[in-house]
């Protein structure tokens, strides 16, 4: 078993260095030194765990928080469109229904509501084209004789 050099070992690694390590803000050489020291010292690993638990943003780095933030279980917008058209494999459709109705994912619910609104308003799109045609006809006389 090797003796820890007080100038190079875990005791020399300060709390601020451990905080920077957790935030991935260390230069590569120091990061490697801290990782090596962590592998070799149970006491340093315990200190790191204390620093991790004392962080204000501890809850932001839990597996659940990262999972939710990255929306790893959320369907894509295209998949939600296929869900609306009932064009999915039944198992995948059942999962999306669970995700939307039981989990009540606000991001996916908003996407689905937007897609539903777009699919309901083709008449608005037709009305817009009709309005454009009316405006064009009403101003044809202003275009001159070059008008086809």
N, CA, C and O atoms as a DFTB+ gen file, in Angstrom:
592 C
 N C O
     1  1       0.849      -1.179       0.000
     2  2       0.000       0.000       0.000
     3  2       0.888       1.233       0.000
     4  3       1.848       1.302       0.768
     5  1       0.587       2.199      -0.840
     6  2       1.434       3.383      -0.951
     7  2       1.029       4.432       0.076
     8  3      -0.142       4.577       0.426
     9  1       2.045       5.162       0.549
    10  2       1.782       6.288       1.464
    11  2       1.394       7.496       0.646
    12  3       1.953       7.739      -0.423
    13  1       0.438       8.253       1.145
    14  2      -0.013       9.453       0.438
    15  2       0.941      10.610       0.716
    16  3       1.231      10.926       1.870
    17  1       1.417      11.227      -0.338
    18  2       2.255      12.410      -0.221
    19  2       1.347      13.589       0.102
    20  3       0.449      13.884      -0.687
    21  1       1.542      14.289       1.243
    22  2       0.637      15.370       1.617
    23  2       0.579      16.502       0.598
    24  3      -0.411      17.232       0.557
    25  1       1.589      16.663      -0.205
    26  2       1.555      17.737      -1.202
    27  2       0.861      17.291      -2.487
    28  3       0.447      18.129      -3.288
    29  1       0.730      15.980      -2.689
    30  2       0.136      15.487      -3.920
    31  2      -1.111      14.627      -3.683
    32  3      -1.890      14.419      -4.613
    33  1      -1.314      14.133      -2.483
    34  2      -2.377      13.170      -2.216
    35  2      -3.728      13.816      -1.989
    36  3      -3.889      15.022      -2.175
    37  1      -4.697      13.009      -1.587
    38  2      -6.061      13.467      -1.393
    39  2      -6.206      14.595      -0.381
    40  3      -7.093      15.439      -0.512
    41  1      -5.336      14.615       0.629
    42  2      -5.443      15.670       1.639
    43  2      -5.183      17.041       1.024
    44  3      -5.706      18.048       1.501
    45  1      -4.367      17.081      -0.045
    46  2      -4.031      18.353      -0.673
    47  2      -5.140      18.843      -1.607
    48  3      -5.103      19.985      -2.064
    49  1      -6.105      18.002      -1.886
    50  2      -7.197      18.389      -2.772
    51  2      -8.262      19.088      -1.930
    52  3      -8.886      18.485      -1.056
    53  1      -8.448      20.363      -2.216
    54  2      -9.355      21.179      -1.411
    55  2     -10.804      21.008      -1.853
    56  3     -11.090      20.490      -2.932
    57  1     -11.700      21.455      -0.994
    58  2     -13.130      21.344      -1.274
    59  2     -13.507      22.077      -2.554
    60  3     -14.331      21.594      -3.330
    61  1     -12.909      23.238      -2.773
    62  2     -13.228      24.006      -3.987
    63  2     -12.811      23.232      -5.246
    64  3     -13.492      23.290      -6.270
    65  1     -11.700      22.517      -5.162
    66  2     -11.263      21.694      -6.286
    67  2     -12.263      20.574      -6.534
    68  3     -12.561      20.246      -7.682
    69  1     -12.784      19.984      -5.453
    70  2     -13.787      18.931      -5.598
    71  2     -15.076      19.491      -6.210
    72  3     -15.716      18.828      -7.027
    73  1     -15.452      20.705      -5.816
    74  2     -16.644      21.337      -6.410
    75  2     -16.430      21.576      -7.912
    76  3     -17.319      21.317      -8.723
    77  1     -15.261      22.063      -8.260
    78  2     -14.947      22.297      -9.675
    79  2     -14.906      20.969     -10.441
    80  3     -15.313      20.902     -11.601
    81  1     -14.413      19.917      -9.784
    82  2     -14.390      18.590     -10.396
    83  2     -15.816      18.137     -10.721
    84  3     -16.083      17.654     -11.821
    85  1     -16.720      18.293      -9.765
    86  2     -18.114      17.890      -9.972
    87  2     -18.788      18.703     -11.074
    88  3     -19.661      18.200     -11.781
    89  1     -18.378      19.956     -11.214
    90  2     -18.958      20.828     -12.245
    91  2     -18.221      20.711     -13.580
    92  3     -18.566      21.390     -14.546
    93  1     -17.196      19.839     -13.627
    94  2     -16.410      19.636     -14.846
    95  2     -15.744      20.921     -15.306
    96  3     -15.730      21.241     -16.495
    97  1     -15.182      21.666     -14.330
    98  2     -14.536      22.938     -14.632
    99  2     -13.034      22.917     -14.337
   100  3     -12.441      23.968     -14.091
   101  1     -12.422      21.751     -14.359
   102  2     -10.993      21.667     -14.091
   103  2     -10.233      21.456     -15.397
   104  3     -10.754      20.861     -16.340
   105  1      -8.995      21.952     -15.441
   106  2      -8.169      21.642     -16.617
   107  2      -7.898      20.128     -16.649
   108  3      -7.914      19.476     -15.605
   109  1      -7.657      19.584     -17.816
   110  2      -7.497      18.128     -17.948
   111  2      -6.453      17.521     -17.005
   112  3      -6.669      16.436     -16.466
   113  1      -5.329      18.208     -16.803
   114  2      -4.273      17.652     -15.949
   115  2      -4.758      17.514     -14.501
   116  3      -4.530      16.494     -13.852
   117  1      -5.428      18.554     -14.014
   118  2      -5.928      18.518     -12.640
   119  2      -7.086      17.529     -12.524
   120  3      -7.214      16.852     -11.504
   121  1      -7.923      17.437     -13.540
   122  2      -9.026      16.468     -13.548
   123  2      -8.456      15.052     -13.421
   124  3      -8.953      14.246     -12.635
   125  1      -7.422      14.759     -14.190
   126  2      -6.795      13.433     -14.131
   127  2      -6.203      13.174     -12.746
   128  3      -6.310      12.064     -12.225
   129  1      -5.581      14.192     -12.147
   130  2      -4.992      14.041     -10.817
   131  2      -6.072      13.740      -9.773
   132  3      -5.892      12.870      -8.921
   133  1      -7.182      14.457      -9.845
   134  2      -8.280      14.239      -8.892
   135  2      -8.862      12.843      -9.093
   136  3      -9.125      12.144      -8.114
   137  1      -9.065      12.427     -10.330
   138  2      -9.626      11.097     -10.586
   139  2      -8.704      10.001     -10.068
   140  3      -9.167       9.021      -9.486
   141  1      -7.407      10.164     -10.277
   142  2      -6.437       9.182      -9.764
   143  2      -6.493       9.139      -8.246
   144  3      -6.493       8.061      -7.650
   145  1      -6.541      10.297      -7.626
   146  2      -6.598      10.348      -6.162
   147  2      -7.896       9.722      -5.645
   148  3      -7.898       9.052      -4.612
   149  1      -8.997       9.943      -6.363
   150  2     -10.272       9.347      -5.951
   151  2     -10.241       7.830      -6.031
   152  3     -10.818       7.151      -5.181
   153  1      -9.574       7.293      -7.042
   154  2      -9.458       5.835      -7.157
   155  2      -8.649       5.252      -6.010
   156  3      -8.907       4.132      -5.567
   157  1      -7.675       6.007      -5.532
   158  2      -6.739       5.493      -4.531
   159  2      -7.151       5.774      -3.094
   160  3      -6.589       5.169      -2.181
   161  1      -8.102       6.659      -2.854
   162  2      -8.385       7.077      -1.486
   163  2      -9.878       7.020      -1.152
   164  3     -10.689       7.749      -1.723
   165  1     -10.211       6.142      -0.221
   166  2     -11.593       6.045       0.241
   167  2     -11.988       7.315       0.992
   168  3     -13.137       7.750       0.914
   169  1     -11.046       7.907       1.714
   170  2     -11.375       9.128       2.466
   171  2     -11.693      10.284       1.515
   172  3     -12.575      11.094       1.802
   173  1     -10.990      10.365       0.398
   174  2     -11.280      11.417      -0.581
   175  2     -12.640      11.172      -1.236
   176  3     -13.388      12.117      -1.486
   177  1     -12.961       9.913      -1.512
   178  2     -14.280       9.609      -2.077
   179  2     -15.382      10.011      -1.104
   180  3     -16.432      10.501      -1.518
   181  1     -15.144       9.803       0.186
   182  2     -16.125      10.207       1.204
   183  2     -16.259      11.731       1.229
   184  3     -17.365      12.261       1.329
   185  1     -15.115      12.436       1.138
   186  2     -15.159      13.906       1.097
   187  2     -15.905      14.391      -0.145
   188  3     -16.680      15.345      -0.081
   189  1     -15.661      13.719      -1.280
   190  2     -16.353      14.083      -2.518
   191  2     -17.857      13.895      -2.351
   192  3     -18.635      14.735      -2.805
   193  1     -18.273      12.824      -1.718
   194  2     -19.695      12.579      -1.501
   195  2     -20.290      13.655      -0.599
   196  3     -21.418      14.092      -0.826
   197  1     -19.551      14.089       0.421
   198  2     -20.022      15.178       1.286
   199  2     -20.191      16.467       0.489
   200  3     -21.190      17.171       0.635
   201  1     -19.208      16.771      -0.354
   202  2     -19.288      17.980      -1.190
   203  2     -20.474      17.873      -2.136
   204  3     -21.211      18.841      -2.323
   205  1     -20.662      16.696      -2.736
   206  2     -21.783      16.491      -3.660
   207  2     -23.117      16.713      -2.950
   208  3     -24.016      17.342      -3.509
   209  1     -23.254      16.210      -1.739
   210  2     -24.510      16.346      -0.996
   211  2     -24.748      17.758      -0.485
   212  3     -25.893      18.138      -0.238
   213  1     -23.687      18.542      -0.322
   214  2     -23.814      19.919       0.162
   215  2     -24.085      20.924      -0.960
   216  3     -24.367      22.090      -0.684
   217  1     -24.006      20.496      -2.199
   218  2     -24.203      21.417      -3.321
   219  2     -25.637      21.903      -3.369
   220  3     -26.570      21.152      -3.085
   221  1     -25.806      23.171      -3.733
   222  2     -27.147      23.741      -3.882
   223  2     -27.904      23.108      -5.041
   224  3     -29.131      23.005      -5.010
   225  1     -27.167      22.684      -6.059
   226  2     -27.809      22.140      -7.253
   227  2     -27.801      20.616      -7.278
   228  3     -27.907      20.009      -8.344
   229  1     -27.678      19.998      -6.111
   230  2     -27.606      18.541      -6.035
   231  2     -28.796      17.889      -6.735
   232  3     -28.631      16.924      -7.481
   233  1     -29.983      18.414      -6.494
   234  2     -31.192      17.825      -7.076
   235  2     -31.240      17.939      -8.602
   236  3     -31.980      17.205      -9.258
   237  1     -30.453      18.858      -9.163
   238  2     -30.442      19.029     -10.617
   239  2     -29.637      17.954     -11.327
   240  3     -29.740      17.791     -12.543
   241  1     -28.832      17.219     -10.562
   242  2     -27.941      16.243     -11.175
   243  2     -28.319      14.810     -10.837
   244  3     -27.516      13.896     -11.024
   245  1     -29.524      14.609     -10.346
   246  2     -29.953      13.240     -10.084
   247  2     -30.299      12.583     -11.420
   248  3     -30.527      13.263     -12.420
   249  1     -30.332      11.274     -11.418
   250  2     -30.651      10.547     -12.640
   251  2     -32.041      10.935     -13.142
   252  3     -32.244      11.129     -14.341
   253  1     -32.994      11.044     -12.218
   254  2     -34.350      11.424     -12.610
   255  2     -34.412      12.811     -13.215
   256  3     -35.120      13.031     -14.197
   257  1     -33.669      13.759     -12.633
   258  2     -33.675      15.128     -13.150
   259  2     -33.058      15.186     -14.546
   260  3     -33.572      15.876     -15.427
   261  1     -31.973      14.471     -14.745
   262  2     -31.333      14.448     -16.066
   263  2     -32.260      13.784     -17.072
   264  3     -32.374      14.241     -18.209
   265  1     -32.918      12.718     -16.664
   266  2     -33.853      11.997     -17.535
   267  2     -34.983      12.918     -17.978
   268  3     -35.326      12.969     -19.159
   269  1     -35.565      13.653     -17.011
   270  2     -36.672      14.564     -17.339
   271  2     -36.189      15.734     -18.192
   272  3     -36.844      16.114     -19.162
   273  1     -35.041      16.302     -17.826
   274  2     -34.533      17.463     -18.548
   275  2     -34.215      17.112     -20.004
   276  3     -34.440      17.926     -20.899
   277  1     -33.704      15.929     -20.240
   278  2     -33.351      15.512     -21.599
   279  2     -34.545      14.916     -22.339
   280  3     -34.463      14.613     -23.529
   281  1     -35.655      14.753     -21.619
   282  2     -36.890      14.193     -22.182
   283  2     -36.609      12.888     -22.927
   284  3     -37.017      12.711     -24.075
   285  1     -35.908      11.987     -22.253
   286  2     -35.496      10.732     -22.878
   287  2     -36.664       9.817     -23.218
   288  3     -36.544       8.978     -24.111
   289  1     -37.777       9.959     -22.535
   290  2     -38.929       9.096     -22.809
   291  2     -39.969       9.775     -23.679
   292  3     -41.004       9.179     -23.977
   293  1     -39.721      10.990     -24.086
   294  2     -40.704      11.731     -24.886
   295  2     -40.626      11.329     -26.356
   296  3     -39.537      11.163     -26.906
   297  1     -41.793      11.172     -26.988
   298  2     -41.789      10.925     -28.428
   299  2     -41.415      12.203     -29.185
   300  3     -41.545      13.313     -28.669
   301  1     -40.954      12.015     -30.408
   302  2     -40.657      13.177     -31.256
   303  2     -41.975      13.779     -31.736
   304  3     -43.037      13.169     -31.611
   305  1     -41.887      14.965     -32.278
   306  2     -43.088      15.626     -32.815
   307  2     -43.678      14.802     -33.963
   308  3     -44.898      14.699     -34.094
   309  1     -42.819      14.224     -34.783
   310  2     -43.282      13.387     -35.887
   311  2     -44.020      12.151     -35.357
   312  3     -45.055      11.760     -35.897
   313  1     -43.476      11.540     -34.294
   314  2     -44.152      10.389     -33.699
   315  2     -45.508      10.790     -33.113
   316  3     -46.477      10.037     -33.210
   317  1     -45.569      11.981     -32.503
   318  2     -46.855      12.447     -31.986
   319  2     -47.858      12.652     -33.116
   320  3     -49.047      12.382     -32.946
   321  1     -47.389      13.126     -34.262
   322  2     -48.258      13.264     -35.419
   323  2     -48.782      11.905     -35.874
   324  3     -49.956      11.773     -36.218
   325  1     -47.922      10.910     -35.875
   326  2     -48.352       9.554     -36.229
   327  2     -49.332       9.012     -35.199
   328  3     -50.262       8.280     -35.537
   329  1     -49.116       9.378     -33.943
   330  2     -50.044       8.978     -32.869
   331  2     -51.429       9.577     -33.131
   332  3     -52.443       8.897     -32.975
   333  1     -51.466      10.844     -33.526
   334  2     -52.748      11.491     -33.839
   335  2     -53.464      10.806     -34.994
   336  3     -54.690      10.695     -35.000
   337  1     -52.693      10.351     -35.964
   338  2     -53.276       9.690     -37.129
   339  2     -53.536       8.203     -36.885
   340  3     -54.014       7.497     -37.773
   341  1     -53.220       7.736     -35.681
   342  2     -53.369       6.329     -35.305
   343  2     -52.586       5.439     -36.265
   344  3     -53.070       4.394     -36.700
   345  1     -51.358       5.874     -36.588
   346  2     -50.527       5.159     -37.546
   347  2     -49.289       4.556     -36.882
   348  3     -48.233       4.445     -37.504
   349  1     -49.432       4.168     -35.617
   350  2     -48.300       3.599     -34.882
   351  2     -48.556       2.134     -34.570
   352  3     -49.694       1.665     -34.570
   353  1     -47.483       1.436     -34.309
   354  2     -47.585       0.091     -33.768
   355  2     -48.427       0.175     -32.489
   356  3     -48.237       1.102     -31.701
   357  1     -49.341      -0.757     -32.262
   358  2     -50.232      -0.663     -31.092
   359  2     -49.487      -0.533     -29.748
   360  3     -49.933       0.199     -28.865
   361  1     -48.366      -1.237     -29.595
   362  2     -47.618      -1.138     -28.333
   363  2     -47.033       0.258     -28.146
   364  3     -47.071       0.813     -27.048
   365  1     -46.492       0.822     -29.228
   366  2     -45.930       2.163     -29.144
   367  2     -47.039       3.189     -28.897
   368  3     -46.866       4.124     -28.115
   369  1     -48.169       3.008     -29.562
   370  2     -49.310       3.888     -29.336
   371  2     -49.797       3.829     -27.897
   372  3     -50.171       4.850     -27.318
   373  1     -49.792       2.622     -27.316
   374  2     -50.204       2.467     -25.923
   375  2     -49.226       3.177     -24.992
   376  3     -49.631       3.789     -24.004
   377  1     -47.925       3.090     -25.318
   378  2     -46.938       3.803     -24.499
   379  2     -47.158       5.316     -24.585
   380  3     -47.120       6.008     -23.567
   381  1     -47.386       5.826     -25.794
   382  2     -47.600       7.270     -25.951
   383  2     -48.842       7.712     -25.188
   384  3     -48.854       8.778     -24.572
   385  1     -49.884       6.893     -25.231
   386  2     -51.102       7.214     -24.489
   387  2     -50.800       7.269     -22.988
   388  3     -51.259       8.173     -22.290
   389  1     -50.029       6.302     -22.500
   390  2     -49.613       6.296     -21.093
   391  2     -48.811       7.555     -20.777
   392  3     -49.049       8.214     -19.765
   393  1     -47.861       7.882     -21.648
   394  2     -46.985       9.037     -21.439
   395  2     -47.801      10.331     -21.384
   396  3     -47.504      11.219     -20.585
   397  1     -48.804      10.436     -22.214
   398  2     -49.615      11.651     -22.292
   399  2     -50.682      11.720     -21.199
   400  3     -50.928      12.789     -20.640
   401  1     -51.308      10.597     -20.897
   402  2     -52.458      10.621     -19.992
   403  2     -52.120      10.273     -18.546
   404  3     -52.746      10.804     -17.629
   405  1     -51.159       9.406     -18.326
   406  2     -50.814       9.017     -16.954
   407  2     -49.644       9.847     -16.442
   408  3     -49.721      10.452     -15.373
   409  1     -48.564       9.871     -17.210
   410  2     -47.401      10.679     -16.817
   411  2     -47.730      12.159     -16.933
   412  3     -47.199      12.980     -16.185
   413  1     -48.595      12.492     -17.858
   414  2     -49.025      13.863     -18.129
   415  2     -47.841      14.786     -18.415
   416  3     -47.710      15.860     -17.829
   417  1     -46.986      14.337     -19.328
   418  2     -45.807      15.126     -19.705
   419  2     -46.269      16.451     -20.313
   420  3     -46.909      16.451     -21.365
   421  1     -45.956      17.582     -19.669
   422  2     -46.441      18.871     -20.179
   423  2     -45.863      19.230     -21.551
   424  3     -46.533      19.867     -22.363
   425  1     -44.641      18.827     -21.799
   426  2     -44.000      19.123     -23.081
   427  2     -44.734      18.401     -24.211
   428  3     -45.056      19.002     -25.236
   429  1     -44.993      17.122     -24.018
   430  2     -45.662      16.338     -25.055
   431  2     -47.129      16.739     -25.193
   432  3     -47.668      16.746     -26.300
   433  1     -47.770      17.071     -24.084
   434  2     -49.156      17.530     -24.163
   435  2     -49.260      18.819     -24.975
   436  3     -50.195      18.992     -25.758
   437  1     -48.300      19.720     -24.787
   438  2     -48.294      20.974     -25.548
   439  2     -48.048      20.704     -27.031
   440  3     -48.703      21.293     -27.890
   441  1     -47.100      19.807     -27.329
   442  2     -46.841      19.452     -28.723
   443  2     -48.075      18.826     -29.364
   444  3     -48.428      19.152     -30.497
   445  1     -48.727      17.926     -28.633
   446  2     -49.920      17.264     -29.156
   447  2     -51.052      18.270     -29.379
   448  3     -51.747      18.205     -30.393
   449  1     -51.236      19.185     -28.451
   450  2     -52.281      20.206     -28.604
   451  2     -52.007      21.068     -29.833
   452  3     -52.931      21.420     -30.567
   453  1     -50.743      21.408     -30.057
   454  2     -50.382      22.206     -31.224
   455  2     -50.659      21.435     -32.511
   456  3     -51.199      21.988     -33.469
   457  1     -50.287      20.157     -32.529
   458  2     -50.540      19.337     -33.713
   459  2     -52.043      19.169     -33.959
   460  3     -52.498      19.198     -35.103
   461  1     -52.807      18.993     -32.878
   462  2     -54.261      18.875     -33.028
   463  2     -54.852      20.173     -33.584
   464  3     -55.733      20.143     -34.444
   465  1     -54.366      21.296     -33.094
   466  2     -54.859      22.592     -33.574
   467  2     -54.543      22.762     -35.056
   468  3     -55.364      23.285     -35.810
   469  1     -53.369      22.328     -35.473
   470  2     -53.004      22.436     -36.889
   471  2     -53.844      21.522     -37.758
   472  3     -54.175      21.866     -38.892
   473  1     -54.191      20.359     -37.230
   474  2     -54.974      19.420     -38.040
   475  2     -56.439      19.820     -38.115
   476  3     -57.142      19.419     -39.043
   477  1     -56.910      20.605     -37.149
   478  2     -58.310      21.027     -37.121
   479  2     -58.541      22.246     -37.988
   480  3     -59.680      22.507     -38.376
   481  1     -57.502      23.002     -38.306
   482  2     -57.696      24.278     -38.989
   483  2     -57.378      24.275     -40.479
   484  3     -56.905      25.293     -40.984
   485  1     -57.613      23.177     -41.215
   486  2     -57.395      23.308     -42.651
   487  2     -58.384      24.288     -43.268
   488  3     -58.088      24.907     -44.291
   489  1     -59.553      24.434     -42.654
   490  2     -60.517      25.405     -43.175
   491  2     -59.973      26.820     -43.042
   492  3     -60.241      27.673     -43.889
   493  1     -59.212      27.072     -41.986
   494  2     -58.587      28.390     -41.829
   495  2     -57.554      28.612     -42.923
   496  3     -57.414      29.727     -43.426
   497  1     -56.825      27.553     -43.298
   498  2     -55.850      27.677     -44.376
   499  2     -56.560      27.948     -45.700
   500  3     -56.103      28.763     -46.502
   501  1     -57.671      27.264     -45.920
   502  2     -58.455      27.492     -47.150
   503  2     -59.002      28.912     -47.157
   504  3     -58.984      29.578     -48.192
   505  1     -59.488      29.381     -46.010
   506  2     -60.015      30.743     -45.910
   507  2     -58.914      31.751     -46.201
   508  3     -59.166      32.789     -46.814
   509  1     -57.695      31.453     -45.766
   510  2     -56.579      32.359     -46.010
   511  2     -56.271      32.449     -47.511
   512  3     -56.048      33.536     -48.043
   513  1     -56.264      31.302     -48.178
   514  2     -56.010      31.295     -49.628
   515  2     -57.123      32.041     -50.350
   516  3     -56.861      32.827     -51.260
   517  1     -58.364      31.795     -49.945
   518  2     -59.499      32.489     -50.557
   519  2     -59.378      33.995     -50.351
   520  3     -59.625      34.767     -51.277
   521  1     -59.007      34.413     -49.167
   522  2     -58.830      35.831     -48.871
   523  2     -57.731      36.417     -49.756
   524  3     -57.879      37.522     -50.278
   525  1     -56.619      35.677     -49.928
   526  2     -55.531      36.155     -50.781
   527  2     -56.005      36.310     -52.229
   528  3     -55.656      37.281     -52.899
   529  1     -56.790      35.360     -52.699
   530  2     -57.296      35.443     -54.067
   531  2     -58.232      36.641     -54.236
   532  3     -58.184      37.323     -55.259
   533  1     -59.076      36.899     -53.246
   534  2     -59.983      38.061     -53.293
   535  2     -59.190      39.358     -53.353
   536  3     -59.521      40.261     -54.122
   537  1     -58.150      39.447     -52.544
   538  2     -57.322      40.662     -52.521
   539  2     -56.624      40.841     -53.863
   540  3     -56.554      41.951     -54.389
   541  1     -56.105      39.739     -54.418
   542  2     -55.429      39.817     -55.708
   543  2     -56.407      40.267     -56.799
   544  3     -56.066      41.125     -57.613
   545  1     -57.620      39.697     -56.826
   546  2     -58.612      40.096     -57.834
   547  2     -59.013      41.558     -57.675
   548  3     -59.225      42.260     -58.663
   549  1     -59.115      42.008     -56.442
   550  2     -59.550      43.389     -56.224
   551  2     -58.468      44.393     -56.606
   552  3     -58.756      45.573     -56.804
   553  1     -57.226      43.929     -56.711
   554  2     -56.164      44.878     -57.047
   555  2     -55.551      44.597     -58.417
   556  3     -54.506      45.160     -58.746
   557  1     -56.176      43.743     -59.219
   558  2     -55.657      43.446     -60.560
   559  2     -55.596      44.689     -61.430
   560  3     -54.680      44.835     -62.239
   561  1     -56.551      45.576     -61.274
   562  2     -56.579      46.785     -62.104
   563  2     -55.374      47.691     -61.819
   564  3     -55.013      48.517     -62.657
   565  1     -54.763      47.545     -60.664
   566  2     -53.599      48.356     -60.326
   567  2     -52.314      47.814     -60.947
   568  3     -51.311      48.524     -61.016
   569  1     -52.339      46.554     -61.402
   570  2     -51.135      45.922     -61.952
   571  2     -50.872      46.337     -63.396
   572  3     -49.757      46.161     -63.887
   573  1     -51.836      46.865     -64.063
   574  2     -51.651      47.323     -65.448
   575  2     -52.049      46.268     -66.459
   576  3     -52.661      45.255     -66.119
   577  1     -51.682      46.530     -67.739
   578  2     -52.094      45.668     -68.843
   579  2     -51.205      44.444     -68.983
   580  3     -51.558      43.524     -69.722
   581  1     -50.059      44.397     -68.300
   582  2     -49.148      43.247     -68.407
   583  2     -49.692      42.038     -67.677
   584  3     -49.080      40.970     -67.703
   585  1     -50.793      42.186     -67.049
   586  2     -51.391      41.135     -66.249
   587  2     -51.920      40.032     -67.158
   588  3     -52.660      40.353     -68.088
   589  1     -51.591      38.742     -66.955
   590  2     -52.062      37.671     -67.818
   591  2     -53.538      37.418     -67.672
   592  3     -54.083      36.538     -68.339
